[in-house]
Amino acid sequence: MAALATAADFRSDRSSDSRPAYCPPDVEQLGRATWTFLHTTAAYYPDRPTSWQRANMLNLLHSLPVLYPCSHCASHLGETLRINPPDVSGRVALSRWLCERHNEVNERLGKDKFNCAKTDERWKDGPSDGSCD
Ligand SMILES: Cc1cc2nc3c(=O)[nH]c(=O)nc-3n(C[C@H](O)[C@H](O)[C@H](O)COP(=O)(O)OP(=O)(O)OC[C@H]3O[C@@H](n4cnc5c(N)ncnc54)[C@H](O)[C@@H]3O)c2cc1C
């Protein structure tokens, strides 16, 4: 019978972070994973979404301030959504809107702003040198 894996089995399985990869996510890891999900979902959102797709995207975004398990992040996001309602009219507009919201967080955390013209390259197409193909 196969033995259950123990923490020791994963000790060499470290992420780029200082803690082992089997640890529950901290605010930074959760943030990276969530941004990955949101930007990738926006990158593949339809150019002409149906009203059903728009409504579901709005539900997804508006659920974050309620459910996101980092309370100060969630509360900032709630305020941001109130001031800048999501543009779910199509893929390009949504990707731009999300990039701007992410940049607001970057700015608040003292990080560089991301060039929103490069959103598709980062989250959908990869660089033109083919290094991600
Ligand atoms: C909704 C939300 C709110 C958050 N609020 C807070 C907070 O209040 N306080 C806090 O400490 N942390 C917050 N975080 C986490 C924080 O944003 C980062 O995820 C975390 O600090 C790790 O940062 P990072 O430098 O590894 O890259 P991240 O900011 O996680 O970015 C991941 C990758 O996305 C790309 N990227 C960066 N900016 C953009 C952009 N504007 N558009 C498109 N792609 C981009 C870059 O390639 C980057 O490597 C929040 C996360 C989310 C999802």
The ligand as an SDF file (V2000), in Angstrom:
LIG
                    3D

 53 58  0  0  0  0  0  0  0  0999 V2000
   -6.8670   42.1260   -5.7250 C   0  0  0  0  0  0  0  0  0  0  0  0
   -5.5550   42.1200   -4.9940 C   0  0  0  0  0  0  0  0  0  0  0  0
   -5.2950   43.0940   -4.0410 C   0  0  0  0  0  0  0  0  0  0  0  0
   -4.0840   43.0900   -3.3420 C   0  0  0  0  0  0  0  0  0  0  0  0
   -3.8710   44.0230   -2.3780 N   0  0  0  0  0  0  0  0  0  0  0  0
   -2.7400   43.9750   -1.6430 C   0  0  0  0  0  0  0  0  0  0  0  0
   -2.5230   44.8730   -0.5730 C   0  0  0  0  0  0  0  0  0  0  0  0
   -3.3730   45.7230   -0.2830 O   0  0  0  0  0  0  0  0  0  0  0  0
   -1.3630   44.7660    0.1560 N   0  0  0  0  0  0  0  0  0  0  0  0
   -0.4160   43.8060   -0.1400 C   0  0  0  0  0  0  0  0  0  0  0  0
    0.6060   43.7260    0.5480 O   0  0  0  0  0  0  0  0  0  0  0  0
   -0.5950   42.9460   -1.1740 N   0  0  0  0  0  0  0  0  0  0  0  0
   -1.7220   43.0050   -1.9230 C   0  0  0  0  0  0  0  0  0  0  0  0
   -1.8990   42.1150   -2.9450 N   0  0  0  0  0  0  0  0  0  0  0  0
   -0.7820   41.2350   -3.3570 C   0  0  0  0  0  0  0  0  0  0  0  0
    0.1870   42.0090   -4.2790 C   0  0  0  0  0  0  0  0  0  0  0  0
   -0.5320   42.6860   -5.3160 O   0  0  0  0  0  0  0  0  0  0  0  0
    1.2010   41.0960   -4.9710 C   0  0  0  0  0  0  0  0  0  0  0  0
    0.5170   40.0250   -5.6110 O   0  0  0  0  0  0  0  0  0  0  0  0
    2.2640   40.5210   -4.0650 C   0  0  0  0  0  0  0  0  0  0  0  0
    2.8910   41.5640   -3.3500 O   0  0  0  0  0  0  0  0  0  0  0  0
    3.3370   39.7600   -4.8820 C   0  0  0  0  0  0  0  0  0  0  0  0
    3.9040   40.7110   -5.7770 O   0  0  0  0  0  0  0  0  0  0  0  0
    4.8810   40.3770   -6.9680 P   0  0  0  0  0  0  0  0  0  0  0  0
    5.8640   41.5080   -7.0080 O   0  0  0  0  0  0  0  0  0  0  0  0
    5.4250   39.0050   -6.8670 O   0  0  0  0  0  0  0  0  0  0  0  0
    4.0210   40.4420   -8.3050 O   0  0  0  0  0  0  0  0  0  0  0  0
    2.4760   40.6470   -8.5260 P   0  0  0  0  0  0  0  0  0  0  0  0
    2.1000   42.0570   -8.2040 O   0  0  0  0  0  0  0  0  0  0  0  0
    1.7190   39.5540   -7.8350 O   0  0  0  0  0  0  0  0  0  0  0  0
    2.3530   40.4690  -10.1000 O   0  0  0  0  0  0  0  0  0  0  0  0
    2.5280   39.1980  -10.7210 C   0  0  0  0  0  0  0  0  0  0  0  0
    3.0230   39.4350  -12.1320 C   0  0  0  0  0  0  0  0  0  0  0  0
    2.0380   40.2000  -12.8230 O   0  0  0  0  0  0  0  0  0  0  0  0
    2.6510   41.0550  -13.7720 C   0  0  0  0  0  0  0  0  0  0  0  0
    2.1190   42.3840  -13.5190 N   0  0  0  0  0  0  0  0  0  0  0  0
    2.4910   43.2960  -12.5830 C   0  0  0  0  0  0  0  0  0  0  0  0
    1.7140   44.3780  -12.6350 N   0  0  0  0  0  0  0  0  0  0  0  0
    0.8260   44.1550  -13.6310 C   0  0  0  0  0  0  0  0  0  0  0  0
   -0.2320   44.9200  -14.1780 C   0  0  0  0  0  0  0  0  0  0  0  0
   -0.5320   46.1370  -13.7300 N   0  0  0  0  0  0  0  0  0  0  0  0
   -0.9510   44.3950  -15.2040 N   0  0  0  0  0  0  0  0  0  0  0  0
   -0.6410   43.1740  -15.7070 C   0  0  0  0  0  0  0  0  0  0  0  0
    0.3410   42.3910  -15.2330 N   0  0  0  0  0  0  0  0  0  0  0  0
    1.0760   42.8860  -14.2010 C   0  0  0  0  0  0  0  0  0  0  0  0
    4.1540   40.9800  -13.5580 C   0  0  0  0  0  0  0  0  0  0  0  0
    4.7000   40.1680  -14.5910 O   0  0  0  0  0  0  0  0  0  0  0  0
    4.2810   40.2870  -12.2040 C   0  0  0  0  0  0  0  0  0  0  0  0
    5.4250   39.5070  -12.1080 O   0  0  0  0  0  0  0  0  0  0  0  0
   -3.1080   42.0870   -3.6330 C   0  0  0  0  0  0  0  0  0  0  0  0
   -3.3890   41.1100   -4.5890 C   0  0  0  0  0  0  0  0  0  0  0  0
   -4.5890   41.1090   -5.2610 C   0  0  0  0  0  0  0  0  0  0  0  0
   -4.9000   40.0360   -6.2610 C   0  0  0  0  0  0  0  0  0  0  0  0
  1  2  1  0
  2  3  1  0
  2 52  2  0
  3  4  2  0
  4  5  1  0
  4 50  1  0
  5  6  2  0
  6  7  1  0
  6 13  1  0
  7  8  2  0
  7  9  1  0
  9 10  1  0
 10 11  2  0
 10 12  1  0
 12 13  2  0
 13 14  1  0
 14 15  1  0
 14 50  1  0
 15 16  1  0
 16 17  1  0
 16 18  1  0
 18 19  1  0
 18 20  1  0
 20 21  1  0
 20 22  1  0
 22 23  1  0
 23 24  1  0
 24 25  2  0
 24 26  1  0
 24 27  1  0
 27 28  1  0
 28 29  2  0
 28 30  1  0
 28 31  1  0
 31 32  1  0
 32 33  1  0
 33 34  1  0
 33 48  1  0
 34 35  1  0
 35 36  1  0
 35 46  1  0
 36 37  1  0
 36 45  1  0
 37 38  2  0
 38 39  1  0
 39 40  1  0
 39 45  2  0
 40 41  1  0
 40 42  2  0
 42 43  1  0
 43 44  2  0
 44 45  1  0
 46 47  1  0
 46 48  1  0
 48 49  1  0
 50 51  2  0
 51 52  1  0
 52 53  1  0
M  END
$$$$
